[in-house]
Amino acid sequence: MRTPKFHVYLTTEEKRLLLNALIDEKNLLIANGKYTDAVDDLIIKITKAHQKRRFLSA
């Protein structure tokens, strides 16, 4: 059975905070000698994600 996909729309500020949190988590995992593969995948997905255009009404 397929798992459902979710779309998360983030502002620039939210994206920055999320990336900083993931980098902090990655540093903790490295300090504890654990694997960082899952965090690395998330960081790549977030940085490569397209930004949704916002149209301002007149």
N, C-alpha and C positions, 0 to 999 in steps of 0.2 A: 504494500500500500504506500502511496506517495505521501510524503509529508508536505503540508501546505507551505507556501512561500509567503513571506511577509515583506512589505515595503515600509521603510521608515523614512520619513521626511524630516531632515534636520536643518536648523538654521546654521549659519556660519559659526556662530558662537557655540552652539551645541556640538557641532562637528569637532571644533577645536578642543572642547572639554573632553569629549569622548576619546579622541586620539591621545590626549595627555594622560587620561586614566589608563588606557591600554598600554601605553609606554611605561607607566609606573608599574603596572601589573607584570609586564614583561621583565622589568628590572628585578622585581621581587622573585620571580621564578628563576631567573639566572642566578641570583644570589643564593637561592636554596638548591641549586643544581638540578632543577627540573626542566622538562622540555617546554619550549615556547611555541611549538608549531601552531596550535590553535589560535593563540594571540597574534602570531605573525599573519595568519590567514585573514583574521578580522581587520588588522591594520591595512593590509593590501586592499581588501574589499572596500573599506571606507575611503581610502585615498583615491581609488580608481572610479568611485561612484560618480555618476553624472549629477550635476546640480540642476534642479528643476527651476525653470525660468518663471519668474513672477511678473505678471502684467499689471501695471498700475492703471486704474481707471481715471479718466480725466475729470 
